[in-house]
Amino acid sequence: MTHSDTAHGKIPVTVLTGFLGAGKTTLVNHILTAQHGRRIAVIENEFGDIPVDNALVISSDEEIFEMANGCCLCCTARSDLIDILRRLRTRDRLDRVLIETSGMADPNPIAQTFFVDDEVAAHYALDAVVTLVDARHAGVHLDAYEAGLGHAGPAHQVVDQIAFADRIVVNKTDLVTPEETEALTGRLRRINATAGISTSRHAAVDLDTVLGVAAFDLARASTADRRWLEEDSGHWHDPDITSVSVELAGDLDRTALEEWLARLGAARGPDLYRIKGILALAGEDRRCVLQGLHRLHELSEGAPWQRGEPRRSRLVLIGRGLDRAELEAGLRACTTPATGAVAGRPAASGAPYGA
Ligand SMILES: Nc1nc2c(ncn2[C@@H]2O[C@H](COP(=O)(O)OP(=O)(O)OP(=O)(O)O)[C@@H](O)[C@H]2O)c(=O)[nH]1
Protein backbone atom coordinates (compact mmCIF):
# COMPACT_ATOMS: atom_id res chain seq x y z
CA MET A 1 0.00 0.00 0.00
CA THR A 2 1.27 3.47 -0.76
CA HIS A 3 0.23 5.66 2.09
CA SER A 4 0.50 8.81 -0.02
CA ASP A 5 -2.20 7.75 -2.43
CA THR A 6 -4.89 10.32 -2.44
CA ALA A 7 -8.40 9.11 -1.82
CA HIS A 8 -10.41 9.77 -5.00
CA GLY A 9 -8.02 12.58 -5.85
CA LYS A 10 -8.43 14.10 -2.39
CA ILE A 11 -5.63 14.64 0.07
CA PRO A 12 -5.89 12.16 2.94
CA VAL A 13 -5.99 13.55 6.44
CA THR A 14 -5.17 11.66 9.60
CA VAL A 15 -6.32 13.10 12.91
CA LEU A 16 -4.18 11.99 15.85
CA THR A 17 -5.84 12.25 19.18
CA GLY A 18 -5.27 10.81 22.63
CA PHE A 19 -4.92 12.15 26.13
CA LEU A 20 -1.99 14.30 27.23
CA GLY A 21 1.28 12.44 27.00
CA ALA A 22 -0.12 9.35 25.28
CA GLY A 23 2.47 9.55 22.49
CA LYS A 24 0.94 11.63 19.68
CA THR A 25 4.08 13.63 18.90
CA THR A 26 6.10 10.41 19.08
CA LEU A 27 3.78 8.92 16.46
CA VAL A 28 4.06 12.04 14.27
CA ASN A 29 7.84 11.66 14.38
CA HIS A 30 7.59 7.95 13.60
CA ILE A 31 5.44 8.71 10.56
CA LEU A 32 7.66 11.56 9.34
CA THR A 33 10.75 9.38 9.66
CA ALA A 34 9.18 6.41 7.91
CA GLN A 35 7.52 8.46 5.21
CA HIS A 36 10.68 10.31 4.31
CA GLY A 37 10.35 11.99 0.93
CA ARG A 38 6.58 12.39 1.14
CA ARG A 39 5.16 15.86 1.39
CA ILE A 40 3.40 15.74 4.70
CA ALA A 41 1.99 18.82 6.35
CA VAL A 42 1.68 18.62 10.12
CA ILE A 43 -0.86 20.77 11.91
CA GLU A 44 -0.24 21.05 15.62
CA ASN A 45 -2.78 22.27 18.09
CA GLU A 46 -1.74 22.83 21.67
CA PHE A 47 -3.59 23.51 24.86
CA GLY A 48 -0.96 25.89 26.19
CA ASP A 49 -0.42 29.38 24.91
CA ILE A 50 3.29 28.90 24.26
CA PRO A 51 3.88 26.36 21.49
CA VAL A 52 6.24 23.54 22.43
CA ASP A 53 5.13 20.59 20.30
CA ASN A 54 6.40 22.15 17.08
CA ALA A 55 9.87 22.12 18.61
CA LEU A 56 9.50 18.45 19.55
CA VAL A 57 8.60 17.31 16.06
CA ILE A 58 11.74 16.19 14.28
CA SER A 59 13.17 18.68 11.86
CA SER A 60 12.27 17.71 8.34
CA ASP A 61 11.21 19.11 5.03
CA GLU A 62 7.63 18.84 6.15
CA GLU A 63 5.82 21.99 7.03
CA ILE A 64 4.55 22.38 10.52
CA PHE A 65 1.66 24.69 11.25
CA GLU A 66 0.98 25.74 14.77
CA MET A 67 -2.38 26.47 16.14
CA ALA A 68 -1.34 27.59 19.58
CA ASN A 69 -4.47 29.45 20.44
CA GLY A 70 -4.45 28.84 24.17
CA CYS A 71 -7.45 26.63 23.84
CA CYS A 72 -8.23 23.52 21.87
CA LEU A 73 -9.19 23.00 18.31
CA CYS A 74 -12.66 21.95 19.28
CA CYS A 75 -13.55 25.25 20.93
CA THR A 76 -12.70 28.13 18.70
CA ALA A 77 -10.22 27.32 16.06
CA ARG A 78 -12.09 25.49 13.36
CA SER A 79 -11.88 28.52 11.12
CA ASP A 80 -8.09 28.60 11.64
CA LEU A 81 -7.95 24.98 10.58
CA ILE A 82 -10.00 25.72 7.48
CA ASP A 83 -7.70 28.63 6.61
CA ILE A 84 -4.61 26.44 6.92
CA LEU A 85 -6.18 23.70 4.81
CA ARG A 86 -7.10 26.26 2.14
CA ARG A 87 -3.57 27.61 2.04
CA LEU A 88 -2.09 24.11 1.89
CA ARG A 89 -4.18 23.22 -1.11
CA THR A 90 -2.32 25.71 -3.26
CA ARG A 91 0.96 23.83 -2.75
CA ASP A 92 2.48 21.99 -5.69
CA ARG A 93 2.37 18.67 -4.04
CA LEU A 94 0.93 17.44 -0.81
CA ASP A 95 0.70 13.76 -0.01
CA ARG A 96 -0.91 13.83 3.38
CA VAL A 97 -1.97 16.03 6.27
CA LEU A 98 -1.47 14.99 9.88
CA ILE A 99 -3.36 16.88 12.53
CA GLU A 100 -2.05 16.38 16.04
CA THR A 101 -4.77 17.56 18.35
CA SER A 102 -4.25 18.78 21.85
CA GLY A 103 -4.58 16.05 24.45
CA MET A 104 -7.65 17.84 25.78
CA ALA A 105 -9.40 18.02 22.43
CA ASP A 106 -12.64 16.42 21.48
CA PRO A 107 -11.96 14.90 18.03
CA ASN A 108 -15.59 15.18 16.95
CA PRO A 109 -15.64 18.85 15.84
CA ILE A 110 -12.27 18.38 14.15
CA ALA A 111 -13.63 15.52 12.09
CA GLN A 112 -16.75 17.55 11.33
CA THR A 113 -14.62 20.14 9.57
CA PHE A 114 -14.05 17.68 6.72
CA PHE A 115 -17.75 17.33 6.14
CA VAL A 116 -19.35 20.66 6.96
CA ASP A 117 -17.03 22.94 4.97
CA ASP A 118 -17.70 22.42 1.27
CA GLU A 119 -14.33 23.61 0.06
CA VAL A 120 -12.45 21.45 2.55
CA ALA A 121 -14.67 18.47 1.77
CA ALA A 122 -14.00 18.89 -1.94
CA HIS A 123 -10.24 18.61 -1.54
CA TYR A 124 -9.55 16.59 1.58
CA ALA A 125 -10.68 13.19 2.74
CA LEU A 126 -10.60 12.24 6.40
CA ASP A 127 -8.69 8.97 6.35
CA ALA A 128 -8.90 8.03 10.01
CA VAL A 129 -9.11 9.29 13.55
CA VAL A 130 -6.27 7.54 15.35
CA THR A 131 -6.41 7.58 19.13
CA LEU A 132 -3.31 6.94 21.21
CA VAL A 133 -3.95 5.43 24.63
CA ASP A 134 -1.36 5.50 27.39
CA ALA A 135 -1.12 1.92 28.65
CA ARG A 136 0.21 3.08 32.00
CA HIS A 137 -2.18 5.89 32.86
CA ALA A 138 -5.41 5.34 30.92
CA GLY A 139 -6.83 2.91 33.50
CA VAL A 140 -7.19 5.65 36.10
CA HIS A 141 -9.37 7.70 33.76
CA LEU A 142 -11.46 4.68 32.82
CA ASP A 143 -11.91 3.85 36.52
CA ALA A 144 -13.13 7.40 37.15
CA TYR A 145 -15.49 7.21 34.23
CA GLU A 146 -16.90 3.85 35.28
CA ALA A 147 -17.33 5.16 38.82
CA GLY A 148 -19.53 7.92 37.42
CA LEU A 149 -16.91 10.60 38.02
CA GLY A 150 -16.47 11.35 34.34
CA HIS A 151 -17.52 14.95 34.68
CA ALA A 152 -15.19 15.68 37.56
CA GLY A 153 -12.05 15.39 35.50
CA PRO A 154 -10.65 14.55 32.13
CA ALA A 155 -12.10 11.03 32.09
CA HIS A 156 -14.90 11.94 29.73
CA GLN A 157 -12.37 13.35 27.27
CA VAL A 158 -10.36 10.14 27.38
CA VAL A 159 -13.52 8.11 26.83
CA ASP A 160 -14.74 10.41 24.01
CA GLN A 161 -11.41 10.04 22.24
CA ILE A 162 -11.58 6.26 22.54
CA ALA A 163 -15.22 6.10 21.45
CA PHE A 164 -14.58 8.23 18.42
CA ALA A 165 -11.50 6.40 17.15
CA ASP A 166 -11.22 4.46 13.92
CA ARG A 167 -7.90 3.06 15.06
CA ILE A 168 -6.63 2.80 18.62
CA VAL A 169 -2.97 2.43 19.46
CA VAL A 170 -2.26 1.29 23.01
CA ASN A 171 1.14 2.86 23.48
CA LYS A 172 3.76 2.61 26.24
CA THR A 173 3.28 -1.11 26.67
CA ASP A 174 6.86 -1.23 27.97
CA LEU A 175 5.56 0.36 31.18
CA VAL A 176 3.01 -2.35 32.00
CA THR A 177 2.75 -6.13 31.99
CA PRO A 178 1.28 -8.02 29.01
CA GLU A 179 -1.67 -8.95 31.25
CA GLU A 180 -2.34 -5.30 32.02
CA THR A 181 -2.22 -4.45 28.32
CA GLU A 182 -4.68 -7.22 27.60
CA ALA A 183 -7.04 -6.10 30.35
CA LEU A 184 -6.89 -2.51 29.10
CA THR A 185 -7.55 -3.63 25.54
CA GLY A 186 -10.67 -5.42 26.77
CA ARG A 187 -11.90 -2.24 28.44
CA LEU A 188 -11.26 -0.23 25.27
CA ARG A 189 -13.13 -2.83 23.27
CA ARG A 190 -16.17 -2.35 25.50
CA ILE A 191 -16.12 1.40 24.76
CA ASN A 192 -15.40 1.02 21.04
CA ALA A 193 -16.32 -2.33 19.55
CA THR A 194 -15.20 -1.64 16.00
CA ALA A 195 -11.93 0.29 15.97
CA GLY A 196 -8.84 -1.70 15.09
CA ILE A 197 -6.62 -1.87 18.18
CA SER A 198 -2.87 -2.29 18.06
CA THR A 199 -0.16 -1.96 20.69
CA SER A 200 3.15 -0.16 20.53
CA ARG A 201 6.27 0.99 22.28
CA HIS A 202 7.31 4.52 21.46
CA ALA A 203 4.46 4.61 18.94
CA ALA A 204 6.44 2.42 16.54
CA VAL A 205 3.33 1.08 14.84
CA ASP A 206 3.10 -0.60 11.48
CA LEU A 207 2.01 2.36 9.35
CA ASP A 208 -0.42 0.21 7.40
CA THR A 209 -2.53 0.10 10.54
CA VAL A 210 -2.86 3.88 10.82
CA LEU A 211 -2.32 5.47 7.38
CA GLY A 212 -4.19 5.01 4.13
CA VAL A 213 -6.83 2.91 5.81
CA ALA A 214 -9.89 4.91 4.72
CA ALA A 215 -11.32 3.89 8.04
CA PHE A 216 -13.39 6.90 8.80
CA ASP A 217 -16.94 5.83 8.76
CA LEU A 218 -19.48 8.61 9.04
CA ALA A 219 -22.31 6.31 9.97
CA ARG A 220 -20.40 4.80 12.87
CA ALA A 221 -19.07 8.14 14.02
CA SER A 222 -22.59 9.41 14.28
CA THR A 223 -23.61 6.62 16.62
CA ALA A 224 -20.45 6.91 18.71
CA ASP A 225 -21.26 10.49 19.42
CA ARG A 226 -24.75 11.75 18.97
CA ARG A 227 -23.50 15.34 18.84
CA TRP A 228 -21.95 14.50 15.50
CA LEU A 229 -22.41 17.27 12.95
CA GLU A 230 -24.21 19.52 15.37
CA GLU A 231 -22.65 22.91 14.77
CA ASP A 232 -22.76 23.87 18.40
CA SER A 233 -21.91 20.72 20.24
CA GLY A 234 -22.11 22.44 23.60
CA HIS A 235 -19.17 20.51 24.97
CA TRP A 236 -17.37 21.83 27.98
CA HIS A 237 -14.08 21.48 29.69
CA ASP A 238 -13.43 21.15 33.37
CA PRO A 239 -12.64 24.75 34.36
CA ASP A 240 -10.17 23.52 37.01
CA ILE A 241 -7.97 22.03 34.31
CA THR A 242 -5.71 24.75 33.06
CA SER A 243 -2.51 25.26 31.24
CA VAL A 244 0.25 27.37 32.72
CA SER A 245 3.02 28.56 30.43
CA VAL A 246 6.23 30.03 31.75
CA GLU A 247 8.94 31.59 29.67
CA LEU A 248 12.24 32.75 31.16
CA ALA A 249 15.31 34.27 29.60
CA GLY A 250 18.72 32.95 30.60
CA ASP A 251 19.90 29.63 31.96
CA LEU A 252 18.56 27.19 34.49
CA ASP A 253 20.67 25.15 36.86
CA ARG A 254 20.18 21.44 36.11
CA THR A 255 20.41 20.25 39.73
CA ALA A 256 18.01 22.90 40.97
CA LEU A 257 15.63 22.05 38.15
CA GLU A 258 15.70 18.32 38.88
CA GLU A 259 15.08 18.95 42.57
CA TRP A 260 12.19 21.25 41.83
CA LEU A 261 10.63 18.76 39.40
CA ALA A 262 10.94 16.01 42.01
CA ARG A 263 9.23 18.22 44.64
CA LEU A 264 6.56 19.22 42.19
CA GLY A 265 5.88 15.60 41.18
CA ALA A 266 5.71 14.49 44.82
CA ALA A 267 3.37 17.31 45.83
CA ARG A 268 1.13 17.58 42.78
CA GLY A 269 1.69 14.35 40.82
CA PRO A 270 -1.93 13.16 40.52
CA ASP A 271 -3.10 16.57 39.31
CA LEU A 272 -0.19 17.21 36.99
CA TYR A 273 -1.29 15.76 33.69
CA ARG A 274 1.52 17.05 31.57
CA ILE A 275 4.78 19.00 31.63
CA LYS A 276 6.65 19.87 28.49
CA GLY A 277 9.54 22.19 28.04
CA ILE A 278 12.39 23.32 25.91
CA LEU A 279 14.98 24.56 28.35
CA ALA A 280 18.34 26.32 28.41
CA LEU A 281 20.59 24.71 31.02
CA ALA A 282 23.74 26.40 32.24
CA GLY A 283 26.89 25.05 30.61
CA GLU A 284 24.99 22.98 28.03
CA ASP A 285 25.18 23.90 24.39
CA ARG A 286 22.13 21.90 23.39
CA ARG A 287 18.54 22.57 24.31
CA CYS A 288 17.19 20.35 27.04
CA VAL A 289 13.83 18.73 26.28
CA LEU A 290 11.65 18.10 29.31
CA GLN A 291 8.82 15.60 29.07
CA GLY A 292 6.74 14.60 32.02
CA LEU A 293 3.42 13.45 33.28
CA HIS A 294 2.26 13.00 36.82
CA ARG A 295 5.30 12.04 38.88
CA LEU A 296 7.41 10.96 35.93
CA HIS A 297 9.66 13.19 33.94
CA GLU A 298 12.68 12.88 31.73
CA LEU A 299 15.25 15.31 30.40
CA SER A 300 16.87 14.69 27.05
CA GLU A 301 19.04 16.54 24.57
CA GLY A 302 17.44 18.68 21.91
CA ALA A 303 18.79 20.79 19.09
CA PRO A 304 21.92 22.87 19.69
CA TRP A 305 21.69 26.56 20.53
CA GLN A 306 23.01 28.61 17.68
CA ARG A 307 25.71 31.18 18.25
CA GLY A 308 24.14 34.49 19.28
CA GLU A 309 20.69 32.94 19.71
CA PRO A 310 18.99 34.16 22.90
CA ARG A 311 18.92 31.33 25.41
CA ARG A 312 15.53 30.96 27.03
CA SER A 313 13.36 28.31 28.58
CA ARG A 314 9.74 27.58 27.79
CA LEU A 315 7.69 25.35 30.03
CA VAL A 316 4.06 24.32 29.72
CA LEU A 317 2.23 22.57 32.55
CA ILE A 318 -1.28 21.22 32.26
CA GLY A 319 -3.20 20.04 35.24
CA ARG A 320 -5.89 20.53 37.81
CA GLY A 321 -5.82 23.52 40.10
CA LEU A 322 -2.35 24.66 39.06
CA ASP A 323 -1.07 27.79 40.76
CA ARG A 324 0.63 29.93 38.15
CA ALA A 325 2.45 32.17 40.65
CA GLU A 326 3.93 29.23 42.51
CA LEU A 327 4.98 27.45 39.37
CA GLU A 328 6.60 30.56 37.99
CA ALA A 329 8.39 31.19 41.27
CA GLY A 330 9.50 27.56 41.42
CA LEU A 331 11.02 27.64 37.95
CA ARG A 332 12.50 31.09 38.45
CA ALA A 333 14.28 29.79 41.54
CA CYS A 334 16.12 27.35 39.26
CA THR A 335 17.70 30.11 37.20
CA THR A 336 21.42 30.68 37.63
CA PRO A 337 22.71 33.90 39.19
CA ALA A 338 24.26 34.84 35.85
CA THR A 339 20.82 35.40 34.39
CA GLY A 340 20.07 38.00 37.03
CA ALA A 341 16.73 36.34 37.59
CA VAL A 342 17.48 34.94 41.01
CA ALA A 343 17.95 38.34 42.57
CA GLY A 344 14.51 39.38 41.49
CA ARG A 345 12.69 36.17 42.25
CA PRO A 346 9.65 36.26 44.47
CA ALA A 347 10.12 35.15 48.05
CA ALA A 348 9.52 31.48 48.70
CA SER A 349 5.83 30.89 48.94
CA GLY A 350 6.08 28.12 51.49
CA ALA A 351 4.19 25.78 49.18
CA PRO A 352 5.78 22.34 48.92
CA TYR A 353 6.60 22.74 45.29
CA GLY A 354 7.18 26.47 45.28
CA ALA A 355 10.50 28.25 45.23
N1 LIG B 1 8.33 4.55 28.18
C1 LIG B 1 7.73 5.04 27.10
N2 LIG B 1 7.70 6.37 26.90
C2 LIG B 1 7.09 6.83 25.79
C3 LIG B 1 6.46 5.96 24.85
N3 LIG B 1 5.93 6.71 23.86
C4 LIG B 1 6.20 8.00 24.15
N4 LIG B 1 6.90 8.07 25.32
C5 LIG B 1 7.37 9.27 26.02
O1 LIG B 1 6.21 9.86 26.62
C6 LIG B 1 6.34 11.29 26.62
C7 LIG B 1 5.13 11.91 25.93
O2 LIG B 1 5.13 11.56 24.57
P1 LIG B 1 4.51 12.53 23.46
O3 LIG B 1 4.66 11.84 22.14
O4 LIG B 1 5.08 13.90 23.57
O5 LIG B 1 3.00 12.57 23.91
P2 LIG B 1 1.83 13.50 23.35
O6 LIG B 1 0.61 12.67 23.31
O7 LIG B 1 2.24 14.17 22.08
O8 LIG B 1 1.72 14.57 24.49
P3 LIG B 1 0.85 15.96 24.48
O9 LIG B 1 1.27 16.72 23.26
O10 LIG B 1 1.22 16.63 25.74
O11 LIG B 1 -0.58 15.61 24.51
C8 LIG B 1 7.66 11.57 25.91
O12 LIG B 1 8.65 11.70 26.90
C9 LIG B 1 7.92 10.33 25.09
O13 LIG B 1 9.29 10.11 24.83
C10 LIG B 1 6.50 4.55 25.11
O14 LIG B 1 5.96 3.71 24.37
N5 LIG B 1 7.13 4.16 26.25
The ligand as an SDF file (V2000), in Angstrom:
LIG
                    3D

 32 34  0  0  0  0  0  0  0  0999 V2000
    8.3290    4.5520   28.1830 N   0  0  0  0  0  0  0  0  0  0  0  0
    7.7300    5.0390   27.1020 C   0  0  0  0  0  0  0  0  0  0  0  0
    7.7040    6.3690   26.9000 N   0  0  0  0  0  0  0  0  0  0  0  0
    7.0850    6.8260   25.7910 C   0  0  0  0  0  0  0  0  0  0  0  0
    6.4620    5.9630   24.8450 C   0  0  0  0  0  0  0  0  0  0  0  0
    5.9320    6.7110   23.8580 N   0  0  0  0  0  0  0  0  0  0  0  0
    6.2040    7.9960   24.1540 C   0  0  0  0  0  0  0  0  0  0  0  0
    6.8990    8.0660   25.3220 N   0  0  0  0  0  0  0  0  0  0  0  0
    7.3670    9.2680   26.0240 C   0  0  0  0  0  0  0  0  0  0  0  0
    6.2050    9.8650   26.6170 O   0  0  0  0  0  0  0  0  0  0  0  0
    6.3440   11.2880   26.6240 C   0  0  0  0  0  0  0  0  0  0  0  0
    5.1280   11.9110   25.9350 C   0  0  0  0  0  0  0  0  0  0  0  0
    5.1330   11.5550   24.5650 O   0  0  0  0  0  0  0  0  0  0  0  0
    4.5130   12.5310   23.4580 P   0  0  0  0  0  0  0  0  0  0  0  0
    4.6640   11.8370   22.1410 O   0  0  0  0  0  0  0  0  0  0  0  0
    5.0780   13.9040   23.5710 O   0  0  0  0  0  0  0  0  0  0  0  0
    3.0040   12.5740   23.9080 O   0  0  0  0  0  0  0  0  0  0  0  0
    1.8310   13.5030   23.3450 P   0  0  0  0  0  0  0  0  0  0  0  0
    0.6060   12.6690   23.3090 O   0  0  0  0  0  0  0  0  0  0  0  0
    2.2430   14.1660   22.0770 O   0  0  0  0  0  0  0  0  0  0  0  0
    1.7190   14.5740   24.4880 O   0  0  0  0  0  0  0  0  0  0  0  0
    0.8500   15.9550   24.4780 P   0  0  0  0  0  0  0  0  0  0  0  0
    1.2690   16.7230   23.2560 O   0  0  0  0  0  0  0  0  0  0  0  0
    1.2230   16.6340   25.7380 O   0  0  0  0  0  0  0  0  0  0  0  0
   -0.5770   15.6050   24.5100 O   0  0  0  0  0  0  0  0  0  0  0  0
    7.6610   11.5740   25.9130 C   0  0  0  0  0  0  0  0  0  0  0  0
    8.6490   11.6970   26.9030 O   0  0  0  0  0  0  0  0  0  0  0  0
    7.9190   10.3290   25.0850 C   0  0  0  0  0  0  0  0  0  0  0  0
    9.2880   10.1060   24.8310 O   0  0  0  0  0  0  0  0  0  0  0  0
    6.5020    4.5480   25.1080 C   0  0  0  0  0  0  0  0  0  0  0  0
    5.9570    3.7130   24.3710 O   0  0  0  0  0  0  0  0  0  0  0  0
    7.1320    4.1590   26.2510 N   0  0  0  0  0  0  0  0  0  0  0  0
  1  2  1  0
  2  3  2  0
  2 32  1  0
  3  4  1  0
  4  5  2  0
  4  8  1  0
  5  6  1  0
  5 30  1  0
  6  7  2  0
  7  8  1  0
  8  9  1  0
  9 10  1  0
  9 28  1  0
 10 11  1  0
 11 12  1  0
 11 26  1  0
 12 13  1  0
 13 14  1  0
 14 15  2  0
 14 16  1  0
 14 17  1  0
 17 18  1  0
 18 19  2  0
 18 20  1  0
 18 21  1  0
 21 22  1  0
 22 23  2  0
 22 24  1  0
 22 25  1  0
 26 27  1  0
 26 28  1  0
 28 29  1  0
 30 31  2  0
 30 32  1  0
M  END
$$$$
